[in-house]
Amino acid sequence: ALRMRRLVIEPGGVVPWHSHGDRPALIFVSTETETEQVYTFSQLHQEVMRMAAIMQAAGVRRGDRVLVYMPMMPQAAFAMLACARLGAVHSVVFGGFAANELATRIDDAQPAVIVSASCGIEPSRIVEYKPMLDAALDGSVANYGGNHQVWLNNAGAFALSAQTLTNSSFSQSVSLGDVDGD
């Protein structure tokens, strides 16, 4: 389960990250791994900025579309909030969708970048996402123009693949600098 504390949005759509500091903002409870993670507003801000920097390195700009293909995990929320921060539109496809269904959503969204986890954890198995994503891209009727994909291994480290999406190798790590704004 992913619970997000009610965010107070100030005029202009600003989340008051700094004024709430050490108060809990997001609580992640995994029934599969029996773990709980609590992110404060400060930590959430840091993670969103990190994800936004990675997306900027992948070329995401205001108005671009980003497809988020992930299980219910904190990094999915980070990716969605990073899109909002950059002015990008996000389309969420929760992990585990079959390749043909994922292909349909890729065709509809025509994303500039796809953000994906390496796998999803279910009670009786681990679901690998990369093979499903490769099959979806092969089955997509649209000529997918994106050439970047942001991967999250489930240990929590992001990597940016600068290869075409059909190339199964994961490449360079991205320096986690700050993005424009605060």
C-alpha positions in Angstrom: 0.0 0.0 0.0 1.2 3.5 -0.7 -0.3 6.2 1.4 0.5 9.9 0.9 -0.2 12.4 3.5 -2.5 15.1 2.4 -0.4 17.7 0.7 -1.1 21.4 1.2 -0.8 23.1 -2.1 0.0 26.8 -1.9 -1.0 29.4 -4.6 0.7 28.7 -7.9 0.7 24.9 -7.3 3.7 25.0 -4.9 4.1 22.1 -2.5 5.5 23.6 0.8 8.4 21.1 1.0 10.6 23.3 3.3 7.9 24.4 5.7 6.9 20.9 6.5 10.4 19.5 6.7 10.5 16.5 9.0 6.8 15.7 9.0 5.8 12.5 7.3 4.7 13.0 3.7 4.6 9.5 2.2 4.4 6.1 3.9 5.0 3.0 1.9 3.9 -0.4 3.3 4.9 -3.5 1.4 2.8 -6.5 2.2 5.1 -8.6 -0.1 8.4 -7.7 1.7 6.8 -6.8 5.0 8.6 -3.5 5.2 7.6 0.1 5.8 9.3 3.2 4.6 8.4 6.7 5.8 9.5 9.7 3.7 9.4 13.2 5.2 8.6 16.2 3.2 12.4 17.0 3.0 13.2 13.5 1.9 10.3 13.5 -0.6 11.6 16.8 -2.1 15.1 15.3 -2.4 13.8 12.2 -4.2 11.6 14.2 -6.5 14.5 16.5 -7.4 16.7 13.5 -8.0 14.2 12.0 -10.4 13.6 15.3 -12.1 17.3 15.7 -12.7 17.4 12.2 -14.2 14.5 13.0 -16.5 16.1 16.3 -17.5 19.3 14.3 -18.4 17.1 12.1 -20.6 15.8 15.2 -22.4 12.4 15.6 -20.8 11.1 19.1 -21.2 7.8 21.0 -20.5 5.0 19.5 -22.4 6.7 16.1 -23.1 4.9 12.9 -22.2 6.5 10.4 -19.8 5.1 6.8 -19.4 5.6 5.4 -15.9 5.6 1.6 -15.9 6.1 0.6 -12.3 4.5 -1.3 -9.4 3.1 0.5 -6.4 6.3 1.8 -4.9 7.6 5.1 -3.7 9.6 5.7 -6.8 6.4 5.7 -8.9 5.2 8.7 -6.8 8.6 10.4 -7.2 8.4 10.0 -11.0 4.9 11.4 -11.1 5.8 14.4 -9.0 9.0 14.9 -11.0 6.9 15.1 -14.2 4.7 17.8 -12.6 7.8 19.7 -11.5 9.2 19.7 -15.0 5.8 20.5 -16.7 5.7 17.1 -18.3 2.6 15.0 -18.6 2.8 11.5 -17.0 0.8 8.4 -18.1 0.8 5.7 -15.4 0.8 2.0 -16.4 1.1 0.0 -13.3 3.6 -2.8 -13.6 2.6 -6.2 -14.7 0.5 -5.2 -17.6 0.8 -7.7 -20.5 3.0 -6.7 -23.4 0.0 -6.1 -25.8 -1.8 -3.9 -23.3 1.4 -2.0 -22.6 1.9 -1.6 -26.4 -1.5 0.0 -26.6 -0.7 2.5 -23.9 2.7 3.3 -25.5 0.9 4.0 -28.8 -1.7 6.2 -27.0 0.9 8.2 -25.0 3.7 8.4 -27.5 6.1 9.2 -24.6 9.4 11.0 -24.8 10.7 8.8 -22.0 9.6 5.6 -20.2 10.3 5.2 -16.5 10.3 1.5 -15.4 11.2 -0.7 -12.5 13.3 -3.7 -13.2 10.7 -6.0 -11.7 7.6 -6.3 -9.6 7.3 -8.5 -6.6 4.1 -10.6 -6.2 3.4 -13.0 -3.3 4.4 -16.1 -5.3 6.8 -14.7 -8.0 9.0 -11.9 -9.3 7.7 -10.3 -12.5 10.5 -9.1 -14.8 9.4 -5.9 -16.6 12.2 -5.5 -19.2 11.1 -8.5 -21.3 7.5 -7.3 -21.2 8.5 -3.7 -22.2 10.7 -5.0 -25.1 7.8 -7.1 -26.4 5.5 -4.1 -26.0 7.8 -1.9 -28.0 8.1 -4.6 -30.7 4.3 -4.9 -30.8 3.7 -1.1 -30.8 2.1 0.2 -34.1 3.4 3.7 -33.5 6.9 4.6 -34.5 8.2 5.2 -30.9 10.5 8.2 -31.2 11.9 8.2 -27.6 15.5 7.1 -27.2 15.8 7.1 -23.5 14.5 5.0 -20.7 15.0 5.5 -17.0 15.3 2.3 -15.1 15.0 1.7 -11.4 16.5 -1.5 -10.1 14.4 -2.6 -7.1 17.4 -1.9 -4.7 16.5 1.8 -5.3 19.2 3.0 -7.7 18.2 4.8 -10.9 20.1 4.4 -14.1 19.5 6.0 -17.5 19.7 4.0 -20.6 20.8 6.2 -23.5 20.4 3.3 -25.9 17.3 2.7 -27.9 14.6 1.1 -25.9 14.9 -2.2 -27.7 18.5 -2.6 -26.6 18.3 -4.6 -23.4 21.6 -3.3 -22.0 21.4 -0.8 -19.2 24.0 1.9 -19.6 25.3 5.0 -17.9 24.4 6.1 -14.4 23.3 9.7 -14.1 24.8 12.2 -11.8 22.1 13.3 -9.4 22.4 17.0 -9.6 19.8 19.6 -8.9 17.2 20.7 -11.4 16.1 24.2 -12.2 13.9 25.6 -9.4 13.8 24.5 -5.7 
